[in-house]
Amino acid sequence: MIRSFRLALALRTAAGVLALTLLVTAISTLALRTLLYRQLDGTLVHLAEVEAEAGAAHTSSEFQFHEGVLLAARPGPSAELTRYAQLWTSDGRPLLRSRNLPTDLMLPANAVASAKQGRVVWDTGLWRGERLRSVIYPLQLVGAAHGMHMLQVAAPLVPLERTLRTFVLLGLLLTLLAAAAAFAVGWRIAGAALVPTAEITAQAETIREGTASPTITAHADVEEFARLVRVLNAMLDRLDRASAIQRRFTADASHELRGPLTALRGELDLALKRDRSPGEYRESLQRCLEEVIRLTRVVTDLLTLARSEAGINIQDQVEVDLRVVAERVAGRYHSFAIQHGLRFELSGPAAVVRGDPAMLERIVGNLVDNAVKHSPEGGTVAVDLAASDTVVLTVRDQGPGVPQGDQAQLFNRFFRGEAQHRDSNSTGLGLAIAKAAAEAHGGHLEFVGNDPGAVFRLVLPLGVTRS
């Protein structure tokens, strides 16, 4: 399922703002509640002190409330200013209450014990279905005229709770509005941020196969998108090179396969034009077989090269002694060397590498085969081995060397120098395959130069840990 980055970003922005504003609203509500309770408690204790001071001025046990502004019952909009007062004995019996109290208030259970110790008690509870906040004030704090009597002053909590509810609702409304605004802003910001990617995508979509040097230039100079553009351009460059290689490979393969197929068809057409003797048929079939062998060699080399260029991963790696490989390759040319007076010189210690034995033998065999083909009668083919941090195998001959104009193309596929053009068995793929196989083993193959014959060097990682 494809998700929208723009929608996700807008939703995350709105969710972040929603969470933040909810947190701010909750903290603000708690702070406001604390402030309102503190103000209410301050009002109640101040009224209790005023009434207690007034009562303490009497020397008798008589006590009278100031039935004035604060203790008056105030119906209507001013009802939140209503305050109640009641006087209690030290053992919790009601003595006197303000005229706006139709019944006695609720005295907290711990009020009597706390009052005897001279402590002020706060309480929040229900009275006749109404939540009240009250303070129980021991009169001994202002004088001994009334002994252990307690004064309770209370106020309804409805106004305070209404204020808190209004504040919470306003906070929630502002939270929703802020979240909606954040979603809209996030949506617009995400849209603006995605404009460059849309332009880069649109430019990439205009690139078609065969486009000359495809390159994306949109927003390449913007810091945040420069890396993306570089990566895309590098990928396009690799794809362009791969496409060019594929086209060249296809063209070269077609060219190389066309020759033996044309010759094969010509021989068959010629053989079928008229009846021939068994000897003539045999000669024709022999020539066809030679072309089939050549065709098979080309196809095998093409498949090997394609496998190498695909970045093959050599799975079954074993330890291989390159000296043993070189001896085995040289042994294959023993009869040829005797006939042409060639001499093989193999020097150097055992050199162990890890890899595919068949592929490694093909690399060495290709280098030795080229050296043998270009060596003159009575010449020497030298194979030198050296092992240090890497294994180095050098093959040199005493032939005419590689012409200056051919050296840059030695490892190109299907490239054949003048001498190789005269060799019908050469496909021009040997060195290309050897180079690809060397790189697949983590090494490299290079042409060193003429000394005076051609000198090639194979470098591979050491296959064992040196002690």
N, C-alpha and C positions, 0 to 999 in steps of 0.2 A: 504494500500500500504506500503510495507516494504521499509524503507530508509536505505541507507548505511552510517553508522557512519564514516567510513574511508573517503568516498567521501565528506560527509558534513564537516568533519574537514579540509580536504585539500582545499575545496572551501572557507571555512571561513578564513583559513590562507591566501589564495591567495587574497581574497577580502580585508582583513585587510592590507596586504602589498600594494595592488593596491590603496586603499584609502590613505594610508600614503604617498606613492610616488607621487600620484597626488597632495596631499596637499603640499608636499615639492616642487614639480615642479611649482605649482602655486605661492607659496611664493617666490621661487627663481626667477621666471619670473618677478614678480612685483619688486623684489629687483634689478634685472639686468636692467629692464626698467628705474627705478628711477636713477640708477647709470649712465646709458648711457645718459639719458636726462641731468643729472647734468653735466656730462663731456662735452656734446655738448653745453649746455648753458654757461658753463665756457669758452669754446673756442670762442663762439660768442661774449660774453661780453668783453673778452680780446681783440679780434680783433676790436670791436667797440671802446674800450678805446684807442687802438693804433692809429686808424684812427682819432678819435676825438682829441687826443693830437697833432697829426701831423697837423691837420687842424687848431687847436687853436693857433699854432705858427705863423700863418699869421695874420697880422694886417688888411688886407683887407678882403672882403667877398669872395675872391677866395678860392676855395677848390679843392684839387686834391687827388684822391685815389692812394694808392700804388698798382699799377697794377703789382704786383709781383707774388710771389708763391701762396699765399692764395686766391687771387682774380682771379687767372687764371682759364679758363675753362679747365678741365682735362678729356678728353674722355678716354674711356677704363677702365682698372682696377682701376685707380686712380680717377675716377669720384667722389667718396665719399669725396674727399678733396676739391671739388669745394665750394667756398663761394661767395655770392652775396652781393653787397653794393649799397645803394642809399641814396641820400640826399634830404630831404623834407623841405619845408618852414614851418613856424609856423602855417599857415592856411591849410597845407596838400597838397600843390602843389609840384610836382616833380621838382627838380633843376638839379640833376646830378646823373648818375648811372654808375656803373662799366661797362667796355667794354664787359664783358661776359653776360650782361643782354640785351636780344633783346627787351624787353618791360619793362614797369614799374612794380615794385612789387605791391602787394596788401597791402595798409596801413590800419591797424585796425581802427575801428570807434572811439575807446576810446583813440587812441594814441595821438591825438592833445591835448585833455584836460589834459592827464597825463603828457605830455611833458611840457606844460605850468607850471605845478606844480613841475617840476624837477624830475619826477618819471620815472624809466625805465619800459618799457612795453614788455611783452613776448607774442608771438602769434604763433599759429599753424594753418595753413590753406592751401587751394589749390591755386596753381598758374600754369596756363597752364597745368592742369591735373597732376601736381606734388605736393606732400605734402612737405611744407617747414616749418622749425622752424626758427623764426626770433626774433630779439631783436630790439626795437626802443629806441635809446639812445639820450636824449636831450643834445645838445652841450653846453648848459649853465652850465653843470656840470664841464666843463674843461676850460671855458673862455667865455668872452662876445663878442668875435670878430664876431661871427656869430649869435648873438642874440638868437632867439628862434628856430633856425633850429634843425631838427631832423635827426639822422643818423640811417638807418635801415640796419642791417647785417643779412643775412639769409643763411641757409644751407639746402640741400635736406635731407629728412628723410628716403629715400629709404635704405641706408646702415644700419641705426639703426634698421629699421623694418625688414630688411632681417636677421640681427643678432638675433633679438628676435624670428623670425619664426624658424630659424635654431635651436635655443636653445630649443624652445617649442617642435619641432619635435624630437630632441634628447632626451628631457625629457620624452616624450610620449613613445618613443622606449625603453628607459631604464625602464620605468614603466611597460610596457608589459613584458619585459624580467624578471624584478623582480617578477612580479605576477606569471609568468610561473615557475620561480625557486621556489617561495614560495609554489606553488601548488605541485611541485615535492617533496620538502622537507616535506611539511605537509602530503603528501601521504605516504612517507617512515616512518615518525615519527608515524603516526597513525597505520601503519602496525606493527611497532615494539611494540607500546603500546598495540595492540590488541593480540599479541602473547600469553601473559599469560591467557587472557580470553578464547582464542581458546584452550589452553592446559587444562584449568579448565573444559571447556565444553566437550572436548574429554574424559577427565577422568570421568566426570559425566555420559556421554553416555555409558560408559562401565559397569555402575552399573545396574544390573538387579534385578528383584524381587527374593528374596531368597538369595541375596548376604549377606554373613555373615558380620555384623558390617560395612556397607558401609560408607566409609570416603574418602573425597577428600583431598589429600596432596599437590597437585601442587600449588606452590607459596604461601603456607600458612605462610611462614616466610617473605613475602614481605609486607611492611607496607601498601601500597595502596590496596592490594588485601586480606590482612589478614581478614578484616571484612567480605568481600564477602564469603571467604572460610568458616569462622565460621558460617555465616548465612546458607549457603548451607548444612554444616555438621549438624547443629541443625535441619534443615528441614528434612534431610535424617534420622536423629535419630528419629524424631517424626513419620515420615512415617514408619520406621522400627518397632517402638513400636506399631503404629496403626495396621500394618500388622500382628504383632505377636498377638495382642489382638483379631483381627478379626479371625485369625486362631484358637486361643484358644477358642474364643466364638463359632465358628462354630463346633469345635470338642466337646466342652461341650454340646452345644445344641443338636447335633446329638446323643450324649450319653444319655442325659436325655430324649429325645423324643423316642429313640429306645425302652426303657423299656416299657412304656405304650402301644406303638404301637405293640410290640411283644406280650404283654399280651392280647391285644385286638384281634389280629389276631389268637392267640392260642384259645381263648374262642370261636371265630366264627368258626374256623376249627373244634373244638370239637363239637360244636352245630350242625354242618352240616354233621357230619359223619354218624349219624343215627337219625331216628325219635325219638323224646323225648316227654315226657308228658308236658302239659302246665306248670306245676310247675317247671320242669327242665328248660324249655325255659325261664321262668320268672327269675330263679336264674342266668342263663347264661347272660340274658340281663342286670340284675342288676349288675353283675360283669363288663360287658362291659361299662355300664354307669359310674361305678366308675373309670374305666380307662380313659374314655372320659373326665370326670371331672378333673382327675389328668392331663391329656394332655392339657386341656383348661387352667388349672392353670399355667402349665409350659410355655405355649405359651404367656399367658397374662403377666407373670413375665418377659419373655424374651423381649417382646415388650416394656414394661415399662422401663427395664434396658437399652435397645438400645436407647430409646428416651432420657433417662437421660444422657447417656454417649455421645450423639450427641451434648451436650451443649445446651439443650433446653432453650429457653428464655421465662420465665413466663410472659405472656402478661397481663392477667386479675388478677392483684394482689389486694387483699382486706385485710382489717385488720382482723386478726384471733386471738382470745384469746386462748392460748395454755392450760390454765386451763380448759376452757370449752371443748376443744378437749380431754384432758385427762379424764375428767369426763364422756364424751360420750363413750370413748373407754372402760373405766372401767365398765360402765353400761352393755356393751355387754357380759361381763364375770360374771354377777351377779349370774346367775343360776349355772354356773360351779363352782364359788367360794363357793356357799352354799353346793353343793354336795361334794366338796373336803375340806371343812373347810378352804378355803383360805380367807385372809383378805387384803383389799386394804387400803393403807394409802396415801392420797393425801394432800400435804401441799404446802404452798407458795401462794403468791398473784396472782391476775390476771396478765397475761403476754401477751401483745399484740405484734404480729409480722405481717408483710405483706407477703402475698404469696398465693399459691393455697390451698384452704381448704382441698380438697381431698388428695393432695400429703402430706400435713402436717399431716393429720389424719392417712395416711398410715405409715408415719415414726413412730409416737407415737404408733400406733397399732402394728407394728412389734416388737418394743421394749417390749411393755406390753405382747404380745403373747409369746415371747421367755421367759420372766420372769415367766409367768404362767406355761408354759410347764416344766420349770426346778425347780419350787418350790415344796417342799414336802407337804404332807398332813398337814394342820394346819399352813402352812407357811404364810409369809407376803410379799406382793409386794408393795414397796414404790415408789411413784412418787413425787419428790420434784421439785418445781419451784422457780426460783430466777430471779429478773430483776434489772439490773443496767445499764451499758452501752450496755449490750447484755442480751438476754433472755437465761437462762440455765435451761434445763429440765434434771433431773437425774432419771434413773430407776434402782432399785436394787431389787434383790430377795434373798432368803435364801436357794438357791439350792447349789449344790456341787461346783459351779463356773466353770470357763473355764480352762481346763488343759493347762499347760505351753506350750506344743507342738502345741496346736491349736490356741493360741492367735494371732500369726502372720498371720493366714489365715482366721480370722473371717470374714473379709469383701471381701474375694475372692468369685467370682461367683461359684455357685454349690458346695461350700464347706459345708459339713455337718459333725459335730462331731459325736462321737459314739452314743450319745443319739438321735441325729437327724436322723441317719441312720436307727434307729428303727421306726422312724415316717414316714410312707408312704406318708403323706400329705405334707411333707417338700420338697421344690424344691432346697433349698440351695441358693436362690437368695434374700431372704428377707433383710438381712443386707446390701448386695451390693446395692440393690435398695434404701434402706433408706439412705445410705451414699451418693449416687449420687443425691438423691432428696434434701438432706440437703445442698450439695454444690451448687445445682442449685438455692437455696434460699440465697446464699451468706454466709452460715454457714458451720459447720462441725459436724460430728458424730465420737465419739471416744470410745474405750473401756478403762475404767479407771483402772480396776483390779478386784480382788475378795475380798469381804468384808462381810461375807465369800462367799456369792453368787456373781454372775456377776454384775458389775456396769457399765452402759453405760451413756454417757453424750452427750446431743444434745445442741449445741450452735448456736443461730440465732441472726441476727441483730434486734435491737429494732425497732418495727413498728411505734411508736408514739414518738413525741418529749417530753422529760421529762421537767416539769416545776420546 
